[in-house]
Amino acid sequence: MIKTDIDLILPVYNPDKDWELTVVSKYNELQILWKHADIHLYVVNDGSARGFEKVVTDYIRQNIPDVYILGYPVNRGKGFALRTAASVCRSGYILYTDHDFPYTLESMSRVLDMLQRGSDVVVSTRDKTYYDSLPLSRRMVSRFVRGCNRYLLRMKYADTQAGLKGFSRKGRSVFLSTRINTYLFDWEFVYKASHRPDLTVRDVPVKLREEVRFSAFGIGIYWRELKRLR
């Protein structure tokens, strides 16, 4: 692989106890795996009420001295958090995922490899094993979104909601043009990128880490997100 700089963004909102241990551990594993890369980590505190105590941020800074910890006092949503970091990123490639690193490091490597092969936007696609691991409510909304993407919007990439994506500097401009702050910001990004003939968009299959478990969403979240599509 080619020597390169990579910006890795982790949006964080009210994380579980000891989340910082996972961040440091996975960051160190990525440094070993991506020997060819200088990884610049951006952690965004999306208005959390807990989890960003001084002892937590001190631990991250002590173990990752070059980390950027950004934040603001009021929760704005994952899309807003990612745009906050992406707006100050300067590397040729940007990846984002969740702070618990739900996808395998091999999956993250596939995204990076596709970027280095010339893609401007890389969309992760999930297999049946992923959907089988979801609570019923999340499985239903995922199927609904994929169905709308495929049959109503005629999108080539129906699986828009995987929380692992990557983009180049050209893709970054599209990402920063998105406006949705919460759940469907991924959909908006992929939709816009897919309609840009000057961008190369590709998808790669990804897998969850075995120990990852998902919580259920309340129906109110789905209703609010559906209204954003209008």
C-alpha positions as MATLAB code, in Angstrom:
seq = 'MIKTDIDLILPVYNPDKDWELTVVSKYNELQILWKHADIHLYVVNDGSARGFEKVVTDYIRQNIPDVYILGYPVNRGKGFALRTAASVCRSGYILYTDHDFPYTLESMSRVLDMLQRGSDVVVSTRDKTYYDSLPLSRRMVSRFVRGCNRYLLRMKYADTQAGLKGFSRKGRSVFLSTRINTYLFDWEFVYKASHRPDLTVRDVPVKLREEVRFSAFGIGIYWRELKRLR';
ca = [
       0.000    0.000    0.000;
       0.991    3.607   -0.640;
       2.215    5.767    2.257;
      -0.594    8.142    3.095;
      -2.365   10.289    5.686;
      -5.772    9.207    6.977;
      -8.271   11.096    9.099;
     -10.417    8.777   11.220;
     -13.543   10.344   12.766;
     -15.416    8.894   15.751;
     -18.685   10.640   16.693;
     -19.567   10.029   20.357;
     -22.760   10.622   22.327;
     -23.266    9.452   25.940;
     -20.881    6.504   25.578;
     -20.833    3.478   27.879;
     -18.322    3.276   30.696;
     -14.737    2.512   29.616;
     -15.396    3.402   25.987;
     -12.029    5.141   25.912;
     -10.287    1.789   26.441;
     -11.798    0.466   23.227;
     -10.824    3.580   21.297;
      -7.191    3.406   22.379;
      -6.993   -0.358   21.860;
      -8.466   -0.286   18.346;
      -6.409    2.756   17.367;
      -3.242    0.902   18.356;
      -4.347   -2.148   16.381;
      -4.956    0.015   13.322;
      -1.492    1.545   13.629;
      -0.001   -1.938   13.454;
      -2.280   -2.991   10.594;
      -1.839    0.227    8.593;
       1.932    0.573    8.820;
       1.832    2.603    5.617;
      -0.435    5.278    7.110;
      -0.257    8.230    9.449;
      -3.614    8.078   11.247;
      -5.078   11.304   12.580;
      -7.859   10.576   15.052;
     -10.791   12.965   15.541;
     -13.143   12.297   18.468;
     -16.305   14.426   18.482;
     -18.302   14.896   21.687;
     -21.835   15.359   20.357;
     -23.180   17.181   23.426;
     -22.790   14.212   25.785;
     -24.062   14.409   29.350;
     -21.602   11.728   30.436;
     -18.470    9.959   29.269;
     -16.200   12.940   28.706;
     -14.953   13.478   32.215;
     -11.407   14.809   32.490;
     -10.035   11.406   33.504;
     -11.456    9.972   30.281;
     -10.100   12.616   27.927;
      -6.752   12.612   29.764;
      -6.468    8.868   29.183;
      -7.108    9.275   25.458;
      -4.632   12.136   25.125;
      -1.945   10.280   27.090;
      -2.213    7.249   24.827;
      -2.897    9.088   21.561;
      -0.971   12.368   21.947;
      -1.959   13.749   18.532;
      -5.706   13.136   18.979;
      -8.162   15.928   18.198;
     -11.060   16.037   20.675;
     -13.816   18.314   19.418;
     -17.197   19.068   20.933;
     -20.092   21.374   21.711;
     -22.549   21.528   24.639;
     -25.859   20.498   22.988;
     -26.538   17.198   21.192;
     -26.935   17.843   17.458;
     -26.828   14.369   15.921;
     -24.295   12.070   14.301;
     -24.375   13.815   10.927;
     -23.627   17.182   12.521;
     -20.808   15.662   14.586;
     -19.175   14.120   11.527;
     -19.432   17.316    9.496;
     -17.877   19.229   12.406;
     -14.770   17.054   12.167;
     -14.765   16.660    8.372;
     -14.749   20.437    7.985;
     -11.309   20.614    9.642;
      -9.831   17.380    8.266;
      -6.902   17.853    5.917;
      -5.798   14.357    4.879;
      -6.360   12.836    1.467;
      -8.682   10.170    2.876;
     -11.334   10.320    5.579;
     -12.976    7.336    7.255;
     -15.688    7.383    9.879;
     -17.094    4.717   12.136;
     -18.648    4.450   15.603;
     -16.582    4.818   18.761;
     -17.074    1.134   19.668;
     -15.539    0.061   16.327;
     -18.430   -2.283   15.446;
     -16.863   -3.488   12.197;
     -13.776   -5.632   11.903;
     -10.470   -3.946   11.218;
     -10.282   -5.993    8.019;
     -13.512   -4.308    6.927;
     -12.001   -0.904    7.607;
      -8.957   -1.923    5.571;
     -11.207   -2.801    2.625;
     -12.654    0.695    2.695;
      -9.203    2.285    2.779;
      -7.896    0.026    0.026;
     -10.794    1.007   -2.246;
     -10.068    4.690   -1.633;
      -6.429    4.174   -2.524;
      -7.516    2.472   -5.731;
      -9.162    5.697   -6.842;
     -12.666    5.741   -5.356;
     -14.049    9.057   -4.121;
     -16.752    7.538   -1.905;
     -16.780    4.025   -0.449;
     -20.069    2.650    0.864;
     -20.110   -0.343    3.205;
     -22.620   -3.104    2.522;
     -23.759   -5.542    5.198;
     -24.656   -9.199    4.830;
     -27.472  -11.334    6.290;
     -25.434  -12.026    9.441;
     -25.517   -8.339   10.282;
     -29.276   -8.030    9.906;
     -29.856  -11.204   11.909;
     -28.003   -9.559   14.806;
     -30.354   -6.552   14.920;
     -33.361   -6.190   17.237;
     -36.623   -6.649   15.314;
     -37.476   -2.934   15.302;
     -34.117   -1.942   13.804;
     -34.318   -4.783   11.292;
     -37.717   -3.522   10.108;
     -36.599    0.073    9.614;
     -33.425   -1.074    7.834;
     -35.508   -3.116    5.407;
     -37.837   -0.170    4.884;
     -34.986    2.218    4.073;
     -33.322   -0.285    1.739;
     -36.643   -0.903   -0.012;
     -37.219    2.816   -0.540;
     -33.693    3.249   -1.854;
     -33.936    0.350   -4.281;
     -37.498    0.576   -5.585;
     -38.602    4.183   -5.106;
     -35.375    6.109   -5.554;
     -33.710    3.565   -7.877;
     -30.433    3.939   -6.019;
     -27.599    1.614   -6.976;
     -26.465    1.389   -3.346;
     -29.530    0.423   -1.323;
     -27.650   -0.195    1.933;
     -26.935    3.392    2.917;
     -26.967    3.152    6.709;
     -23.823    1.162    7.540;
     -21.787    3.192   10.031;
     -18.504    2.802    8.176;
     -17.719    4.893    5.122;
     -14.774    6.584    3.506;
     -14.229    9.412    1.086;
     -11.534   11.356   -0.701;
     -11.153   15.129   -0.807;
     -13.651   15.238   -3.690;
     -16.076   13.106   -1.708;
     -15.563   15.359    1.311;
     -17.119   18.295   -0.537;
     -20.292   16.275   -1.051;
     -20.331   15.107    2.548;
     -20.040   18.672    3.804;
     -23.007   19.660    1.618;
     -25.369   17.359    3.527;
     -27.902   18.918    5.902;
     -29.554   16.049    7.804;
     -28.082   15.797   11.289;
     -29.415   12.475   12.544;
     -30.129    8.906   11.379;
     -30.654    9.543    7.663;
     -27.571   11.701    7.072;
     -25.921    8.584    5.558;
     -28.783    8.267    3.101;
     -28.448   11.910    2.052;
     -24.699   11.527    1.533;
     -24.934    8.384   -0.603;
     -27.858    9.795   -2.584;
     -25.967   12.996   -3.413;
     -22.721   11.183   -4.204;
     -24.530    8.732   -6.490;
     -25.871   11.622   -8.563;
     -22.472   13.212   -9.105;
     -21.082   11.933  -12.442;
     -17.641   13.294  -11.586;
     -17.335   11.036   -8.522;
     -16.307    7.390   -8.404;
     -18.546    5.594   -5.898;
     -17.995    1.944   -4.982;
     -19.212   -0.425   -2.308;
     -17.381   -3.047   -0.264;
     -18.724   -5.868    1.938;
     -18.069   -5.456    5.663;
     -18.517   -7.630    8.745;
     -19.345   -6.939   12.368;
     -17.066   -7.886   15.206;
     -18.540  -10.924   16.930;
     -18.961   -9.253   20.328;
     -20.983   -6.287   19.038;
     -24.610   -6.036   20.200;
     -27.215   -3.488   19.131;
     -29.936   -1.803   21.139;
     -33.484   -1.227   19.893;
     -34.838    2.104   18.661;
     -38.122    3.630   19.775;
     -40.811    4.107   17.134;
     -40.690    7.873   17.716;
     -37.180    7.984   16.256;
     -38.404    6.307   13.071;
     -41.284    8.771   12.717;
     -39.038   11.804   13.121;
     -36.597   10.418   10.569;
     -39.323    9.646    8.036;
     -40.526   13.259    8.213;
     -37.001   14.392    7.247;
     -37.454   12.729    3.863;
     -40.195   15.156    2.847;
];
